[in-house]
Amino acid sequence: SALANKKITSLELVDHYLQRIERFDQQGPSINAISNINSAARDAAQALDAERVDTGARGPLHGIPIVLKDNYETVELPTTSGSILFANWNSGQDAFLVQRLRAAGAIILATTNMHEFAMGVDTVGSLFGQTRNPYGLDRIPGGSSGGSAAAVASNFAVIGMGSDTCGSLRIPAAFNSLVSLRGTQGLASRSGIVP
């Protein structure tokens, strides 16, 4: 509603979240929820702000910055799955759900740390290390989507995408005082999500 009422722009919202990420995720004893920041996010925000003025909002996600678990393929960012083995790997395409998010006007702000290859509940990997719980840096955020949960709980984005095979959304949501929605497997394509 703040975007619709012109109290804030998408660009201002992106800048707000980037400042929070810099302050709480990249300095000192950090939460370590973010793996890669999308350098194209500000440009996307400006374009979506202009589109909102010209033709109106596409829907409720128009101009909203979101974060993605680092197992979603994106055009701009590497998809590492938390592993040093894939530190610079990029498929050059968006996962199906990322395509749908962009079509709805969402801004891909960053990717988030995850338990390496989504195979654990601590959110620790060989590439980015341990993600910490924003409610207590000496605690874990759950996993394997702990980076997305910690990012949302830290107000780095309104929405964080994850993936869940055996509790990877539900555990981090519980550990970070959040609500998660686990889609029915097969209802939406998992194309472009590792594994």
TIRO-2110 file (N, C-alpha, C; in Angstrom, 1 decimal):
// TIRO-2110
0.8, -1.2, 0.0, N, 1, A
0.0, 0.0, 0.0, CA, 1, A
0.9, 1.3, 0.0, C, 1, A
2.0, 1.2, 0.6, N, 2, A
2.9, 2.3, 0.6, CA, 2, A
3.4, 2.6, -0.8, C, 2, A
3.7, 1.6, -1.6, N, 3, A
4.1, 1.8, -3.0, CA, 3, A
2.9, 2.4, -3.8, C, 3, A
1.7, 1.8, -3.6, N, 4, A
0.6, 2.3, -4.3, CA, 4, A
0.2, 3.7, -4.0, C, 4, A
0.4, 4.1, -2.7, N, 5, A
0.1, 5.5, -2.3, CA, 5, A
1.3, 6.4, -2.4, C, 5, A
2.3, 6.0, -3.1, N, 6, A
3.5, 6.8, -3.4, CA, 6, A
4.2, 7.4, -2.2, C, 6, A
4.1, 6.6, -1.1, N, 7, A
4.9, 7.0, 0.1, CA, 7, A
6.3, 6.5, 0.1, C, 7, A
6.6, 5.6, -0.8, N, 8, A
7.9, 5.0, -1.0, CA, 8, A
8.0, 4.5, -2.4, C, 8, A
9.2, 4.5, -3.0, N, 9, A
9.4, 3.9, -4.3, CA, 9, A
10.1, 2.5, -4.2, C, 9, A
10.0, 1.8, -5.2, N, 10, A
10.7, 0.5, -5.2, CA, 10, A
12.2, 0.7, -5.0, C, 10, A
12.7, 1.7, -5.7, N, 11, A
14.2, 2.0, -5.6, CA, 11, A
14.5, 2.4, -4.1, C, 11, A
13.7, 3.2, -3.4, N, 12, A
14.0, 3.5, -2.0, CA, 12, A
13.9, 2.2, -1.2, C, 12, A
13.0, 1.3, -1.5, N, 13, A
12.8, 0.1, -0.8, CA, 13, A
14.1, -0.8, -0.9, C, 13, A
14.5, -0.9, -2.2, N, 14, A
15.8, -1.7, -2.5, CA, 14, A
16.9, -1.1, -1.7, C, 14, A
17.1, 0.2, -1.7, N, 15, A
18.2, 0.9, -1.0, CA, 15, A
18.1, 0.7, 0.5, C, 15, A
16.9, 0.7, 1.0, N, 16, A
16.7, 0.4, 2.5, CA, 16, A
17.2, -1.0, 2.8, C, 16, A
16.8, -2.0, 2.0, N, 17, A
17.2, -3.3, 2.3, CA, 17, A
18.7, -3.5, 2.1, C, 17, A
19.3, -2.9, 1.1, N, 18, A
20.7, -3.0, 0.9, CA, 18, A
21.5, -2.4, 2.0, C, 18, A
21.0, -1.3, 2.6, N, 19, A
21.7, -0.7, 3.7, CA, 19, A
21.6, -1.6, 5.0, C, 19, A
20.5, -2.3, 5.2, N, 20, A
20.3, -3.2, 6.3, CA, 20, A
21.3, -4.4, 6.1, C, 20, A
21.3, -4.9, 4.9, N, 21, A
22.2, -6.0, 4.6, CA, 21, A
23.7, -5.6, 4.9, C, 21, A
24.1, -4.5, 4.4, N, 22, A
25.4, -4.0, 4.7, CA, 22, A
25.7, -3.9, 6.1, C, 22, A
24.8, -3.3, 6.9, N, 23, A
25.0, -3.1, 8.3, CA, 23, A
25.0, -4.3, 9.1, C, 23, A
24.0, -5.2, 8.9, N, 24, A
23.8, -6.4, 9.8, CA, 24, A
24.3, -7.7, 9.2, C, 24, A
24.6, -7.8, 7.9, N, 25, A
25.0, -9.1, 7.3, CA, 25, A
26.5, -9.1, 6.8, C, 25, A
27.1, -7.9, 6.7, N, 26, A
28.4, -7.9, 6.1, CA, 26, A
29.5, -7.2, 7.0, C, 26, A
29.1, -6.8, 8.2, N, 27, A
30.1, -6.2, 9.1, CA, 27, A
30.1, -6.9, 10.5, C, 27, A
31.2, -6.9, 11.1, N, 28, A
31.3, -7.4, 12.5, CA, 28, A
30.8, -8.8, 12.6, C, 28, A
30.3, -9.2, 13.8, N, 29, A
29.7, -10.5, 14.0, CA, 29, A
28.3, -10.5, 13.2, C, 29, A
28.3, -11.0, 12.0, N, 30, A
27.1, -10.8, 11.2, CA, 30, A
26.2, -12.1, 11.2, C, 30, A
25.0, -11.9, 10.7, N, 31, A
24.1, -13.0, 10.5, CA, 31, A
24.5, -13.9, 9.4, C, 31, A
25.1, -13.4, 8.4, N, 32, A
25.7, -14.2, 7.3, CA, 32, A
24.6, -14.9, 6.6, C, 32, A
23.5, -14.2, 6.3, N, 33, A
22.3, -14.8, 5.6, CA, 33, A
22.4, -14.7, 4.0, C, 33, A
23.1, -13.6, 3.6, N, 34, A
23.2, -13.3, 2.1, CA, 34, A
24.4, -13.9, 1.5, C, 34, A
24.2, -14.6, 0.4, N, 35, A
25.4, -15.1, -0.3, CA, 35, A
25.8, -14.2, -1.5, C, 35, A
24.9, -13.7, -2.3, N, 36, A
25.2, -12.8, -3.4, CA, 36, A
24.2, -11.7, -3.5, C, 36, A
24.6, -10.5, -3.7, N, 37, A
23.7, -9.4, -3.9, CA, 37, A
23.6, -9.2, -5.4, C, 37, A
22.4, -8.9, -5.9, N, 38, A
22.1, -8.7, -7.3, CA, 38, A
22.4, -7.2, -7.7, C, 38, A
23.5, -7.0, -8.4, N, 39, A
23.9, -5.7, -8.8, CA, 39, A
22.9, -5.0, -9.7, C, 39, A
22.0, -5.8, -10.3, N, 40, A
20.9, -5.2, -11.2, CA, 40, A
19.6, -4.9, -10.5, C, 40, A
19.6, -5.1, -9.2, N, 41, A
18.3, -4.8, -8.4, CA, 41, A
17.9, -3.4, -8.5, C, 41, A
18.8, -2.5, -8.4, N, 42, A
18.5, -1.0, -8.4, CA, 42, A
17.9, -0.6, -9.8, C, 42, A
18.5, -1.2, -10.8, N, 43, A
18.0, -0.9, -12.2, CA, 43, A
16.6, -1.4, -12.4, C, 43, A
16.4, -2.7, -11.9, N, 44, A
15.1, -3.3, -12.0, CA, 44, A
14.0, -2.5, -11.2, C, 44, A
14.4, -2.0, -10.0, N, 45, A
13.5, -1.1, -9.2, CA, 45, A
13.1, 0.1, -10.0, C, 45, A
14.1, 0.8, -10.6, N, 46, A
13.8, 2.0, -11.3, CA, 46, A
12.9, 1.7, -12.5, C, 46, A
13.1, 0.7, -13.2, N, 47, A
12.2, 0.3, -14.3, CA, 47, A
10.8, 0.0, -13.8, C, 47, A
10.7, -0.7, -12.7, N, 48, A
9.4, -1.0, -12.2, CA, 48, A
8.7, 0.2, -11.6, C, 48, A
9.4, 1.1, -11.0, N, 49, A
8.8, 2.4, -10.6, CA, 49, A
8.2, 3.1, -11.8, C, 49, A
9.0, 3.2, -12.9, N, 50, A
8.5, 3.9, -14.1, CA, 50, A
7.3, 3.2, -14.7, C, 50, A
7.3, 1.9, -14.7, N, 51, A
6.1, 1.1, -15.2, CA, 51, A
4.9, 1.3, -14.3, C, 51, A
5.1, 1.4, -13.0, N, 52, A
3.9, 1.7, -12.1, CA, 52, A
3.3, 3.0, -12.5, C, 52, A
4.1, 4.0, -12.8, N, 53, A
3.6, 5.4, -13.1, CA, 53, A
2.9, 5.3, -14.5, C, 53, A
3.5, 4.6, -15.4, N, 54, A
3.0, 4.6, -16.8, CA, 54, A
1.7, 3.7, -17.0, C, 54, A
1.8, 2.5, -16.5, N, 55, A
0.7, 1.6, -16.7, CA, 55, A
0.1, 0.9, -15.5, C, 55, A
0.6, 1.3, -14.3, N, 56, A
0.0, 0.7, -13.1, CA, 56, A
0.8, -0.6, -12.7, C, 56, A
0.5, -1.1, -11.5, N, 57, A
1.1, -2.2, -11.0, CA, 57, A
0.6, -3.5, -11.7, C, 57, A
1.5, -4.4, -11.9, N, 58, A
1.2, -5.7, -12.4, CA, 58, A
0.3, -6.6, -11.5, C, 58, A
0.6, -6.3, -10.2, N, 59, A
-0.1, -7.1, -9.1, CA, 59, A
0.6, -6.8, -7.8, C, 59, A
0.3, -7.6, -6.8, N, 60, A
0.8, -7.3, -5.4, CA, 60, A
2.3, -7.4, -5.3, C, 60, A
3.0, -8.1, -6.2, N, 61, A
4.4, -8.3, -6.1, CA, 61, A
5.2, -7.2, -6.9, C, 61, A
4.5, -6.3, -7.5, N, 62, A
5.1, -5.3, -8.3, CA, 62, A
6.1, -4.4, -7.5, C, 62, A
7.4, -4.5, -7.8, N, 63, A
8.4, -3.6, -7.2, CA, 63, A
8.8, -4.1, -5.8, C, 63, A
8.4, -5.3, -5.4, N, 64, A
8.8, -5.9, -4.1, CA, 64, A
10.1, -6.6, -4.2, C, 64, A
11.1, -6.2, -3.4, N, 65, A
12.4, -7.0, -3.4, CA, 65, A
12.2, -8.3, -2.6, C, 65, A
12.7, -9.4, -3.2, N, 66, A
12.7, -10.6, -2.5, CA, 66, A
14.1, -11.3, -2.6, C, 66, A
14.3, -12.2, -1.7, N, 67, A
15.6, -13.0, -1.7, CA, 67, A
15.2, -14.5, -2.1, C, 67, A
16.2, -15.1, -2.7, N, 68, A
16.1, -16.5, -3.1, CA, 68, A
17.1, -17.4, -2.5, C, 68, A
16.7, -18.5, -2.0, N, 69, A
17.7, -19.5, -1.6, CA, 69, A
18.7, -19.8, -2.7, C, 69, A
19.9, -20.0, -2.4, N, 70, A
21.0, -20.1, -3.4, CA, 70, A
21.0, -21.4, -4.1, C, 70, A
19.8, -22.0, -4.3, N, 71, A
19.7, -23.2, -5.2, CA, 71, A
18.7, -22.9, -6.3, C, 71, A
18.2, -21.6, -6.4, N, 72, A
17.4, -21.2, -7.5, CA, 72, A
18.3, -20.6, -8.6, C, 72, A
18.2, -21.0, -9.8, N, 73, A
19.0, -20.5, -10.9, CA, 73, A
18.5, -19.1, -11.3, C, 73, A
19.4, -18.1, -11.4, N, 74, A
19.1, -16.8, -11.8, CA, 74, A
20.0, -16.4, -12.9, C, 74, A
19.6, -15.5, -13.8, N, 75, A
20.4, -15.0, -14.9, CA, 75, A
21.6, -14.2, -14.4, C, 75, A
21.4, -13.4, -13.3, N, 76, A
22.5, -12.5, -12.9, CA, 76, A
23.5, -13.1, -11.9, C, 76, A
23.0, -14.1, -11.2, N, 77, A
23.8, -14.5, -10.0, CA, 77, A
24.3, -16.0, -10.2, C, 77, A
25.4, -16.3, -9.5, N, 78, A
25.7, -17.7, -9.5, CA, 78, A
24.7, -18.5, -8.6, C, 78, A
24.6, -19.8, -9.0, N, 79, A
23.8, -20.7, -8.2, CA, 79, A
24.7, -21.7, -7.5, C, 79, A
25.0, -21.5, -6.3, N, 80, A
26.1, -22.3, -5.7, CA, 80, A
25.7, -23.4, -4.8, C, 80, A
24.5, -23.5, -4.4, N, 81, A
24.0, -24.5, -3.5, CA, 81, A
24.8, -24.6, -2.2, C, 81, A
25.5, -23.4, -1.9, N, 82, A
26.3, -23.4, -0.7, CA, 82, A
27.6, -24.1, -0.7, C, 82, A
28.0, -24.5, -1.9, N, 83, A
29.2, -25.3, -2.1, CA, 83, A
30.3, -24.6, -2.8, C, 83, A
31.5, -24.7, -2.3, N, 84, A
32.7, -24.1, -3.0, CA, 84, A
32.9, -24.7, -4.4, C, 84, A
32.3, -25.9, -4.6, N, 85, A
32.4, -26.6, -5.9, CA, 85, A
31.7, -25.8, -7.0, C, 85, A
30.7, -25.0, -6.6, N, 86, A
29.9, -24.2, -7.6, CA, 86, A
30.0, -22.7, -7.3, C, 86, A
31.1, -22.3, -6.8, N, 87, A
31.3, -20.9, -6.4, CA, 87, A
31.0, -19.9, -7.5, C, 87, A
31.3, -20.2, -8.8, N, 88, A
31.0, -19.3, -9.9, CA, 88, A
30.1, -19.9, -10.9, C, 88, A
29.4, -20.9, -10.6, N, 89, A
28.5, -21.6, -11.6, CA, 89, A
27.3, -20.7, -11.9, C, 89, A
27.0, -20.5, -13.1, N, 90, A
25.8, -19.8, -13.5, CA, 90, A
25.2, -20.5, -14.7, C, 90, A
23.9, -20.8, -14.7, N, 91, A
23.3, -21.5, -15.8, CA, 91, A
22.9, -20.6, -16.9, C, 91, A
22.9, -19.2, -16.6, N, 92, A
22.5, -18.3, -17.6, CA, 92, A
21.1, -18.2, -17.9, C, 92, A
20.3, -18.8, -17.0, N, 93, A
18.8, -18.7, -17.1, CA, 93, A
18.2, -18.7, -15.8, C, 93, A
16.9, -18.3, -15.7, N, 94, A
16.1, -18.2, -14.5, CA, 94, A
15.4, -19.5, -14.3, C, 94, A
15.3, -20.0, -13.1, N, 95, A
14.4, -21.1, -12.7, CA, 95, A
13.0, -20.7, -13.1, C, 95, A
12.1, -21.7, -13.3, N, 96, A
10.7, -21.5, -13.7, CA, 96, A
10.1, -20.5, -12.7, C, 96, A
10.2, -20.8, -11.4, N, 97, A
9.6, -19.9, -10.4, CA, 97, A
10.2, -18.5, -10.4, C, 97, A
11.4, -18.3, -10.7, N, 98, A
12.1, -17.0, -10.8, CA, 98, A
11.5, -16.3, -12.0, C, 98, A
11.3, -17.0, -13.1, N, 99, A
10.6, -16.4, -14.3, CA, 99, A
9.2, -15.8, -13.9, C, 99, A
8.5, -16.6, -13.1, N, 100, A
7.1, -16.3, -12.7, CA, 100, A
7.2, -15.0, -11.8, C, 100, A
8.1, -15.0, -10.8, N, 101, A
8.3, -13.9, -9.9, CA, 101, A
8.6, -12.6, -10.7, C, 101, A
9.5, -12.7, -11.6, N, 102, A
9.9, -11.5, -12.4, CA, 102, A
8.6, -11.0, -13.2, C, 102, A
7.9, -12.0, -13.8, N, 103, A
6.7, -11.6, -14.6, CA, 103, A
5.7, -10.9, -13.7, C, 103, A
5.7, -11.2, -12.4, N, 104, A
4.7, -10.6, -11.5, CA, 104, A
5.3, -9.2, -11.0, C, 104, A
6.5, -8.9, -11.4, N, 105, A
7.1, -7.6, -11.0, CA, 105, A
8.0, -7.7, -9.8, C, 105, A
8.3, -8.8, -9.3, N, 106, A
9.2, -8.9, -8.1, CA, 106, A
10.6, -8.6, -8.5, C, 106, A
11.4, -8.1, -7.6, N, 107, A
12.8, -7.7, -7.8, CA, 107, A
13.6, -8.7, -7.1, C, 107, A
14.5, -9.4, -7.8, N, 108, A
15.5, -10.4, -7.2, CA, 108, A
16.6, -9.5, -6.6, C, 108, A
16.6, -9.4, -5.2, N, 109, A
17.5, -8.6, -4.5, CA, 109, A
18.8, -9.3, -4.3, C, 109, A
18.7, -10.6, -3.9, N, 110, A
19.9, -11.3, -3.5, CA, 110, A
19.6, -12.8, -3.4, C, 110, A
20.7, -13.6, -3.3, N, 111, A
20.5, -15.0, -3.0, CA, 111, A
20.9, -15.2, -1.5, C, 111, A
20.4, -16.3, -0.9, N, 112, A
20.7, -16.5, 0.5, CA, 112, A
21.4, -17.8, 0.8, C, 112, A
22.2, -17.8, 1.9, N, 113, A
22.9, -19.0, 2.3, CA, 113, A
22.0, -20.1, 2.5, C, 113, A
22.5, -21.3, 2.4, N, 114, A
21.7, -22.5, 2.6, CA, 114, A
22.6, -23.6, 3.1, C, 114, A
22.1, -24.6, 3.7, N, 115, A
22.9, -25.8, 4.1, CA, 115, A
23.4, -26.4, 2.8, C, 115, A
24.6, -26.7, 2.7, N, 116, A
25.3, -27.2, 1.5, CA, 116, A
24.4, -28.3, 0.9, C, 116, A
24.1, -28.1, -0.4, N, 117, A
23.3, -29.0, -1.2, CA, 117, A
21.9, -29.4, -0.5, C, 117, A
21.4, -28.5, 0.4, N, 118, A
20.1, -28.7, 1.0, CA, 118, A
20.1, -30.0, 1.8, C, 118, A
21.2, -30.4, 2.4, N, 119, A
21.3, -31.7, 3.1, CA, 119, A
21.6, -31.5, 4.6, C, 119, A
20.8, -30.6, 5.2, N, 120, A
21.0, -30.5, 6.7, CA, 120, A
20.2, -29.4, 7.2, C, 120, A
20.2, -29.3, 8.6, N, 121, A
19.3, -28.3, 9.2, CA, 121, A
20.1, -27.2, 9.9, C, 121, A
21.4, -27.0, 9.7, N, 122, A
22.2, -26.0, 10.4, CA, 122, A
22.5, -24.8, 9.5, C, 122, A
22.3, -24.9, 8.2, N, 123, A
22.6, -23.8, 7.3, CA, 123, A
24.1, -23.5, 7.4, C, 123, A
24.9, -24.4, 7.1, N, 124, A
26.4, -24.2, 7.0, CA, 124, A
26.8, -24.9, 5.7, C, 124, A
27.8, -24.2, 5.0, N, 125, A
28.3, -24.8, 3.8, CA, 125, A
29.8, -24.4, 3.6, C, 125, A
30.4, -25.1, 2.7, N, 126, A
31.8, -24.9, 2.4, CA, 126, A
32.1, -23.5, 1.8, C, 126, A
31.2, -22.9, 1.1, N, 127, A
31.4, -21.6, 0.4, CA, 127, A
31.2, -20.4, 1.3, C, 127, A
30.1, -20.3, 2.1, N, 128, A
29.8, -19.1, 2.8, CA, 128, A
29.8, -19.3, 4.3, C, 128, A
30.1, -20.5, 4.8, N, 129, A
30.2, -20.7, 6.3, CA, 129, A
28.8, -20.9, 6.9, C, 129, A
28.8, -20.5, 8.2, N, 130, A
27.6, -20.7, 9.0, CA, 130, A
26.7, -19.4, 9.0, C, 130, A
25.4, -19.6, 8.8, N, 131, A
24.4, -18.6, 9.0, CA, 131, A
24.0, -18.6, 10.4, C, 131, A
23.8, -17.4, 11.0, N, 132, A
23.4, -17.3, 12.4, CA, 132, A
21.9, -16.8, 12.5, C, 132, A
21.3, -17.2, 13.6, N, 133, A
20.0, -16.8, 13.9, CA, 133, A
20.0, -15.3, 14.3, C, 133, A
19.2, -14.5, 13.7, N, 134, A
19.1, -13.1, 14.1, CA, 134, A
18.6, -12.8, 15.5, C, 134, A
17.9, -13.8, 16.1, N, 135, A
17.4, -13.6, 17.5, CA, 135, A
18.5, -13.9, 18.5, C, 135, A
19.6, -14.6, 18.0, N, 136, A
20.7, -14.9, 18.9, CA, 136, A
21.8, -15.4, 18.1, C, 136, A
22.9, -14.7, 17.9, N, 137, A
23.9, -15.0, 16.9, CA, 137, A
24.7, -16.3, 17.3, C, 137, A
24.5, -16.8, 18.6, N, 138, A
25.1, -18.0, 19.0, CA, 138, A
24.2, -19.2, 18.7, C, 138, A
23.1, -19.0, 18.0, N, 139, A
22.1, -20.0, 17.6, CA, 139, A
22.0, -20.2, 16.1, C, 139, A
21.5, -21.4, 15.7, N, 140, A
21.4, -21.6, 14.3, CA, 140, A
20.0, -21.2, 13.8, C, 140, A
19.9, -20.9, 12.5, N, 141, A
18.6, -20.5, 12.0, CA, 141, A
17.7, -21.7, 11.5, C, 141, A
18.2, -22.9, 11.7, N, 142, A
17.5, -24.0, 11.1, CA, 142, A
17.9, -24.2, 9.6, C, 142, A
17.4, -25.1, 8.9, N, 143, A
17.8, -25.3, 7.6, CA, 143, A
16.9, -26.3, 6.8, C, 143, A
17.2, -26.5, 5.6, N, 144, A
18.3, -26.0, 4.9, CA, 144, A
18.1, -24.5, 4.3, C, 144, A
16.9, -24.0, 4.4, N, 145, A
16.6, -22.7, 3.9, CA, 145, A
16.8, -21.6, 5.0, C, 145, A
17.8, -21.8, 5.8, N, 146, A
18.0, -20.9, 7.0, CA, 146, A
18.4, -19.5, 6.6, C, 146, A
19.1, -19.4, 5.4, N, 147, A
19.5, -18.1, 5.0, CA, 147, A
18.3, -17.2, 4.6, C, 147, A
17.4, -17.8, 3.9, N, 148, A
16.2, -17.1, 3.5, CA, 148, A
15.4, -16.7, 4.8, C, 148, A
15.2, -17.6, 5.7, N, 149, A
14.5, -17.3, 7.0, CA, 149, A
15.2, -16.2, 7.8, C, 149, A
16.5, -16.3, 7.9, N, 150, A
17.3, -15.3, 8.7, CA, 150, A
17.2, -14.0, 8.0, C, 150, A
17.2, -13.9, 6.7, N, 151, A
17.1, -12.7, 5.9, CA, 151, A
15.8, -12.0, 6.1, C, 151, A
14.7, -12.7, 6.1, N, 152, A
13.4, -12.1, 6.3, CA, 152, A
13.2, -11.7, 7.7, C, 152, A
13.7, -12.5, 8.7, N, 153, A
13.6, -12.2, 10.1, CA, 153, A
14.4, -10.9, 10.4, C, 153, A
15.5, -10.7, 9.6, N, 154, A
16.3, -9.5, 9.8, CA, 154, A
15.9, -8.3, 9.0, C, 154, A
14.8, -8.4, 8.3, N, 155, A
14.2, -7.4, 7.5, CA, 155, A
15.2, -7.0, 6.4, C, 155, A
15.7, -8.0, 5.7, N, 156, A
16.5, -7.8, 4.5, CA, 156, A
15.7, -7.8, 3.3, C, 156, A
14.5, -8.4, 3.4, N, 157, A
13.5, -8.5, 2.4, CA, 157, A
12.1, -8.8, 3.0, C, 157, A
11.1, -8.6, 2.3, N, 158, A
9.7, -9.0, 2.8, CA, 158, A
9.5, -10.5, 2.6, C, 158, A
10.0, -11.0, 1.5, N, 159, A
9.7, -12.4, 1.2, CA, 159, A
11.0, -13.1, 0.9, C, 159, A
11.1, -14.4, 1.3, N, 160, A
12.3, -15.2, 1.0, CA, 160, A
11.8, -16.5, 0.4, C, 160, A
12.4, -16.9, -0.7, N, 161, A
12.0, -18.2, -1.3, CA, 161, A
13.0, -19.2, -0.8, C, 161, A
12.5, -20.4, -0.6, N, 162, A
13.3, -21.6, -0.1, CA, 162, A
12.9, -22.8, -0.9, C, 162, A
13.3, -23.9, -0.4, N, 163, A
12.8, -25.2, -0.9, CA, 163, A
12.7, -26.2, 0.2, C, 163, A
11.9, -27.2, 0.1, N, 164, A
11.6, -28.1, 1.2, CA, 164, A
11.4, -29.5, 0.7, C, 164, A
12.2, -30.4, 1.2, N, 165, A
12.0, -31.8, 0.9, CA, 165, A
11.7, -32.5, 2.2, C, 165, A
12.4, -32.2, 3.3, N, 166, A
12.2, -32.9, 4.6, CA, 166, A
12.1, -31.9, 5.7, C, 166, A
11.7, -30.7, 5.5, N, 167, A
11.6, -29.7, 6.6, CA, 167, A
12.3, -28.4, 6.4, C, 167, A
12.9, -28.3, 5.2, N, 168, A
13.8, -27.2, 4.9, CA, 168, A
13.2, -25.8, 4.9, C, 168, A
11.9, -25.7, 4.9, N, 169, A
11.2, -24.4, 5.0, CA, 169, A
10.6, -24.3, 6.4, C, 169, A
10.0, -25.4, 6.9, N, 170, A
9.3, -25.4, 8.1, CA, 170, A
10.2, -25.2, 9.3, C, 170, A
11.3, -25.9, 9.3, N, 171, A
12.3, -25.7, 10.5, CA, 171, A
12.8, -24.3, 10.6, C, 171, A
13.3, -23.7, 9.5, N, 172, A
13.8, -22.3, 9.6, CA, 172, A
12.7, -21.3, 10.0, C, 172, A
11.5, -21.6, 9.5, N, 173, A
10.4, -20.7, 9.9, CA, 173, A
10.1, -20.7, 11.4, C, 173, A
10.1, -21.9, 11.9, N, 174, A
9.9, -22.1, 13.3, CA, 174, A
11.0, -21.5, 14.1, C, 174, A
12.3, -21.6, 13.7, N, 175, A
13.4, -21.1, 14.4, CA, 175, A
13.5, -19.6, 14.3, C, 175, A
12.9, -18.9, 13.4, N, 176, A
13.0, -17.5, 13.1, CA, 176, A
11.7, -16.7, 13.3, C, 176, A
10.7, -17.4, 13.9, N, 177, A
9.4, -16.7, 14.2, CA, 177, A
8.7, -16.2, 12.9, C, 177, A
8.7, -17.1, 11.9, N, 178, A
8.1, -16.8, 10.6, CA, 178, A
7.0, -17.7, 10.3, C, 178, A
6.3, -17.4, 9.2, N, 179, A
5.3, -18.4, 8.6, CA, 179, A
5.9, -18.8, 7.3, C, 179, A
5.9, -20.1, 7.0, N, 180, A
6.3, -20.6, 5.7, CA, 180, A
5.1, -21.3, 5.0, C, 180, A
5.2, -21.2, 3.7, N, 181, A
4.2, -22.0, 2.9, CA, 181, A
5.0, -23.0, 2.0, C, 181, A
4.7, -24.3, 2.3, N, 182, A
5.3, -25.3, 1.5, CA, 182, A
4.3, -25.8, 0.4, C, 182, A
4.7, -25.5, -0.8, N, 183, A
3.9, -25.9, -1.9, CA, 183, A
3.8, -27.4, -2.1, C, 183, A
2.7, -27.9, -2.6, N, 184, A
2.6, -29.3, -2.9, CA, 184, A
3.6, -29.7, -4.0, C, 184, A
4.4, -30.7, -3.8, N, 185, A
5.4, -31.1, -4.8, CA, 185, A
4.7, -31.5, -6.1, C, 185, A
5.2, -31.0, -7.2, N, 186, A
4.6, -31.2, -8.5, CA, 186, A
3.5, -30.2, -8.9, C, 186, A
3.1, -29.4, -8.0, N, 187, A
2.1, -28.4, -8.4, CA, 187, A
2.7, -27.2, -9.2, C, 187, A
3.9, -26.8, -8.9, N, 188, A
4.7, -25.8, -9.6, CA, 188, A
6.0, -26.5, -10.0, C, 188, A
6.5, -26.2, -11.2, N, 189, A
7.7, -26.7, -11.7, CA, 189, A
8.9, -26.4, -10.8, C, 189, A
9.7, -27.4, -10.6, N, 190, A
11.0, -27.2, -9.9, CA, 190, A
12.1, -27.1, -10.8, C, 190, A
11.9, -26.9, -12.1, N, 191, A
12.9, -26.7, -13.1, CA, 191, A
13.8, -25.5, -12.7, C, 191, A
15.1, -25.7, -12.7, N, 192, A
16.0, -24.7, -12.3, CA, 192, A
16.3, -24.5, -10.8, C, 192, A
15.8, -25.5, -10.0, N, 193, A
16.1, -25.5, -8.6, CA, 193, A
17.0, -26.7, -8.3, C, 193, A
18.1, -26.6, -7.7, N, 194, A
19.0, -27.7, -7.3, CA, 194, A
18.6, -28.2, -6.0, C, 194, A
18.5, -29.5, -5.8, N, 195, A
18.7, -30.6, -6.8, CA, 195, A
17.4, -30.8, -7.7, C, 195, A
END
